[in-house]
Amino acid sequence: MASSVRADSVAEAIREVSAEVIMPRFRALGPGDVMEKNPGDLVTVADQLAEQALTSRLLDLDPGSAVVGEEAVAANHTILERAAAGGRVWIIDPIDGTGSFARGATRFAVMVALLDEGQTVSGWIWQPIDQRMYTAHLGQGAHCDGIKIEPRPTPSHDLSEMTGDVRTTFFVDQQRLELLQRFQDKERVVVDRGGACGYVYPELATGELDFAVFGRQYPWDHAAGALLLEESGGAARDLSGSAYEPTHTTWGLLSVSHRNQWELIHRELFGQEATDRPKP
């Protein structure tokens, strides 16, 4: 890691905050415990308290660092600028899949990433219901509960036989319509109802999903997962073909389970070559 913080100390902090703050409120939220940050964009008291607790724990572990949390940015958008300011920056998504959590559904996760000079060097994804911890450290591979995620055989090159998770929100009207029409009635592709990135990225990393399309690139949604995916042999790139960067918040991201299929899937989905060559 880029700092002296032990990776297992971060994992322990995530598990403890989940057990102490998040899970006691699961299926126990009261009136006033669920709010809207924007129309349709929910936040719960559990999100807010978990982010505060994780922020405190991470700064205790790494006093020279900074923190960018999803809920802090919602309250003060300028906090997002810390991600690109250099040094060590922790990225927190206290409950990824807040809508699922608020409904009492089980596909939600806690995600933490560590940036060093703008590059993601470590990521943790904790799935409280399934009690699974996914971790990745730059150049050290991806793991689930300490077991390395091994490369998978390359699947079919036929898009119709691939599994996918497609989010059309935030795409412009025509492009959104084309994506919706392409996957209408396709049982192997989930459209606009896939749930948390904290499940989608592990499913990409393990080969349960072949591809995923996202409309926005906020770092709390993607930093930890993109590193997990890259370290397991996949790829997360914007629609120009450039490798995902956690300090960028432009729209459009295509993530694939197998790195060598990114261009094929991009061409099939968007009908054109990427404008930039992907970074190695």
Phi, psi and omega per residue, in radians:
M1 nan 2.832 -3.059
A2 -1.322 -0.261 3.120
S3 -2.172 -3.098 -3.125
S4 -1.457 0.039 -3.126
V5 -1.195 2.302 3.105
R6 -1.336 2.379 -3.120
A7 -1.059 -0.651 -3.115
D8 -1.234 -0.428 3.074
S9 -1.200 -0.653 3.090
V10 -1.171 -0.788 3.118
A11 -1.048 -0.709 3.117
E12 -1.116 -0.728 3.120
A13 -1.092 -0.716 3.140
I14 -1.115 -0.808 3.139
R15 -1.089 -0.741 -3.098
E16 -1.166 -0.758 3.114
V17 -1.121 -0.685 3.086
S18 -1.045 -0.815 -3.100
A19 -1.210 -0.622 -3.030
E20 -1.551 -0.526 -2.995
V21 -1.980 -0.766 -3.006
I22 -1.478 -0.970 -2.991
M23 -1.122 -0.588 3.078
P24 -1.095 -0.328 -3.134
R25 -1.738 -0.084 3.133
F26 -1.205 2.185 -3.076
R27 1.041 0.412 3.119
A28 -2.376 0.370 3.131
L29 -1.275 2.381 -3.133
G30 -1.758 3.118 3.063
P31 -0.998 2.321 -3.134
G32 1.521 -0.091 -3.141
D33 -1.496 -0.183 3.131
V34 -2.116 2.185 -3.117
M35 -2.233 2.943 3.031
E36 -1.905 2.158 2.999
K37 -1.320 -0.726 3.041
N38 -2.478 2.877 3.139
P39 -0.918 2.085 3.130
G40 1.441 -0.083 -3.115
D41 -1.858 1.771 -2.982
L42 -1.556 2.668 2.942
V43 -2.445 2.507 3.098
T44 -2.055 2.894 3.077
V45 -1.055 -0.509 3.107
A46 -1.155 -0.707 3.065
D47 -1.000 -0.867 -3.046
Q48 -1.122 -0.818 -3.107
L49 -1.226 -0.647 3.124
A50 -1.148 -0.712 3.111
E51 -1.118 -0.728 3.100
Q52 -1.064 -0.773 -3.119
A53 -1.160 -0.751 3.130
L54 -1.161 -0.690 3.100
T55 -1.018 -0.812 3.136
S56 -1.088 -0.779 -3.117
R57 -1.126 -0.747 -3.093
L58 -1.207 -0.670 3.107
L59 -1.215 -0.544 3.030
D60 -1.151 -0.684 -3.139
L61 -1.273 -0.541 -3.016
D62 -2.454 1.329 -2.983
P63 -1.052 -0.421 -3.107
G64 -1.512 0.110 -3.034
S65 -1.716 3.070 3.026
A66 -2.138 2.906 -3.097
V67 -2.292 2.383 2.975
V68 -2.134 1.946 3.128
G69 -1.961 2.572 -3.099
E70 -0.994 -0.769 -3.058
E71 -1.322 -0.543 3.057
A72 -1.135 -0.693 3.115
V73 -1.178 -0.631 3.097
A74 -1.056 -0.596 3.129
A75 -1.434 -0.527 -3.100
N76 -2.617 1.699 -2.983
H77 -1.103 -0.383 -3.123
T78 -1.165 -0.321 3.102
I79 -1.064 -0.499 3.129
L80 -1.048 -0.451 -3.128
E81 -1.118 -0.361 3.127
R82 -1.089 -0.505 -3.097
A83 -1.071 -0.560 -3.114
A84 -1.758 0.121 -3.025
A85 -1.494 -0.064 -3.131
G86 1.605 3.065 -3.099
G87 1.289 -2.874 3.138
R88 -1.614 2.216 -3.106
V89 -2.327 2.193 3.061
W90 -1.578 2.337 3.094
I91 -1.917 2.213 -3.051
I92 -2.141 2.250 2.853
D93 -2.025 1.750 -2.979
P94 -1.138 -0.670 2.987
I95 -2.440 1.814 3.060
D96 -1.504 2.104 -2.996
G97 1.703 0.733 -3.107
T98 -1.019 -0.658 3.114
G99 -1.020 -0.771 3.090
S100 -1.085 -0.809 -3.137
F101 -1.026 -0.791 -3.100
A102 -1.147 -0.549 3.127
R103 -1.441 -0.162 -3.068
G104 1.500 0.202 3.064
A105 -1.445 2.860 -2.888
T106 -1.787 -0.106 -3.097
R107 -1.546 1.352 3.018
F108 -2.417 2.787 -3.035
A109 -2.602 2.902 3.004
V110 -1.975 2.254 -3.090
M111 -2.220 2.356 3.110
V112 -2.360 2.390 3.039
A113 -2.307 2.665 3.056
L114 -2.019 2.134 3.029
L115 -1.737 2.509 3.002
D116 -2.240 1.986 -3.079
E117 0.927 0.737 3.055
G118 1.486 -0.083 -3.139
Q119 -1.856 2.377 3.087
T120 -1.286 2.120 -3.123
V121 -1.945 -0.317 3.122
S122 -2.648 2.607 3.091
G123 -2.594 2.547 3.118
W124 -2.309 2.340 3.037
I125 -2.253 2.047 -3.114
W126 -1.943 2.172 3.093
Q127 -1.829 1.721 -2.987
P128 -1.083 -0.676 -3.107
I129 -1.188 -0.759 -3.120
D130 -1.510 -0.128 3.130
Q131 0.966 0.792 3.109
R132 -2.068 2.380 3.092
M133 -2.047 2.035 3.048
Y134 -1.741 2.364 -3.121
T135 -2.373 2.635 3.046
A136 -2.598 2.438 3.054
H137 -2.310 2.364 -2.992
L138 -0.911 2.169 3.118
G139 1.357 0.086 -3.080
Q140 -2.091 0.151 3.106
G141 1.487 3.100 3.137
A142 -2.027 2.548 -3.058
H143 -2.402 2.655 2.967
C144 -2.147 2.037 -3.089
D145 0.893 0.694 3.070
G146 1.484 -0.098 -3.139
I147 -1.738 2.217 -3.067
K148 -1.131 2.389 3.054
I149 -1.450 1.986 -3.058
E150 -1.504 2.695 3.087
P151 -1.009 2.543 3.140
R152 -1.843 2.731 3.022
P153 -1.061 2.521 3.126
T154 -1.170 2.253 -3.108
P155 -1.344 -3.039 3.111
S156 -0.961 2.569 3.061
H157 -1.546 0.084 3.127
D158 -1.611 1.988 -3.083
L159 -0.993 -0.580 -3.099
S160 -1.153 -0.310 3.140
E161 -1.738 0.006 -3.103
M162 -1.583 2.704 3.032
T163 -1.692 2.494 -3.096
G164 -2.627 2.857 3.050
D165 -2.292 2.004 -3.004
V166 -2.095 2.175 3.061
R167 -1.891 1.983 -3.112
T168 -1.591 -0.191 3.123
T169 -1.007 2.418 3.111
F170 1.459 -0.145 3.003
F171 -1.356 2.608 3.115
V172 -1.153 2.807 -2.916
D173 -0.916 -0.901 -3.057
Q174 -1.150 -0.763 -3.132
Q175 -1.159 -0.667 3.097
R176 -1.110 -0.765 3.136
L177 -1.087 -0.732 3.137
E178 -1.106 -0.719 3.103
L179 -1.134 -0.762 3.136
L180 -1.072 -0.750 -3.132
Q181 -1.183 -0.659 -3.103
R182 -1.074 -0.642 -3.025
F183 -1.890 0.229 3.082
Q184 -1.061 2.230 3.108
D185 1.137 0.313 3.059
K186 -1.581 1.894 -3.015
E187 -1.160 -0.446 -3.060
R188 -1.527 -0.039 3.139
V189 -2.147 2.152 3.086
V190 -1.577 2.257 -3.104
V191 -2.073 2.079 3.023
D192 1.048 0.456 3.064
R193 -2.663 0.482 -3.048
G194 -1.412 -0.392 3.125
G195 1.580 -2.644 -2.892
A196 -1.196 2.446 2.969
C197 -1.043 -0.506 3.120
G198 -1.190 -0.100 2.939
Y199 -1.900 -0.665 -3.092
V200 -1.087 -0.819 -3.107
Y201 -1.136 -0.769 3.025
P202 -1.044 -0.627 3.118
E203 -1.199 -0.585 3.005
L204 -1.171 -0.779 -3.086
A205 -1.101 -0.582 -3.116
T206 -1.654 -0.036 3.099
G207 1.511 0.104 3.071
E208 -1.222 -0.524 3.006
L209 -2.025 2.557 3.092
D210 -1.635 -0.571 -3.131
F211 -2.711 2.798 3.059
A212 -2.549 2.479 3.113
V213 -2.069 2.252 3.138
F214 -2.147 2.587 3.140
G215 -1.552 -0.489 -3.073
R216 -2.280 2.835 -2.964
Q217 -2.187 0.641 3.104
Y218 -1.076 2.410 -2.986
P219 -1.098 -0.557 -3.135
W220 -1.159 -0.415 3.101
D221 -1.408 -0.509 -2.889
H222 -2.202 -0.403 -2.976
A223 -1.036 -0.895 -3.126
A224 -1.156 -0.777 -3.087
G225 -1.185 -0.690 3.137
A226 -1.109 -0.685 3.083
L227 -1.143 -0.773 3.087
L228 -0.966 -0.764 -3.113
L229 -1.178 -0.838 3.141
E230 -1.063 -0.679 -3.114
E231 -1.289 -0.213 3.113
S232 -1.833 0.114 3.064
G233 1.799 0.070 3.110
G234 -1.684 -2.898 -3.128
A235 -2.629 2.444 3.008
A236 -2.140 2.034 -3.076
R237 -2.419 2.624 3.052
D238 -1.308 3.056 -2.974
L239 -1.309 -0.088 2.994
S240 -1.522 -0.176 -3.113
G241 1.751 0.007 -3.140
S242 -1.442 2.472 3.135
A243 -1.008 2.490 3.114
Y244 -0.984 2.371 3.058
E245 -2.207 2.229 -3.022
P246 -1.194 -0.247 3.120
T247 -1.582 -0.023 3.113
H248 -1.750 2.461 -3.139
T249 -2.204 0.460 3.084
T250 -1.237 2.875 -3.067
W251 -1.519 2.730 2.995
G252 1.604 1.971 3.141
L253 -2.557 2.279 3.055
L254 -2.037 2.089 3.132
S255 -2.017 2.363 -3.077
V256 -2.282 2.628 -3.090
S257 -1.231 -0.560 -3.104
H258 -2.104 2.088 -3.018
R259 -0.969 -0.672 -3.053
N260 -1.298 -0.036 3.110
Q261 -1.843 0.066 -3.067
W262 -1.051 -0.868 -3.077
E263 -1.130 -0.692 3.096
L264 -1.034 -0.869 -3.095
I265 -1.175 -0.713 3.099
H266 -1.027 -0.796 -3.117
R267 -1.121 -0.719 -3.140
E268 -1.179 -0.632 -3.095
L269 -1.386 -0.715 -2.975
F270 -1.989 -0.024 2.977
G271 1.217 0.393 -3.127
Q272 -2.792 2.804 3.059
E273 -1.289 2.608 3.019
A274 -1.091 2.521 -3.072
T275 -1.327 -0.422 3.085
D276 -2.060 2.604 3.027
R277 -1.276 2.440 3.103
P278 -1.074 2.548 3.034
K279 -1.229 2.562 3.140
P280 -1.114 nan nan
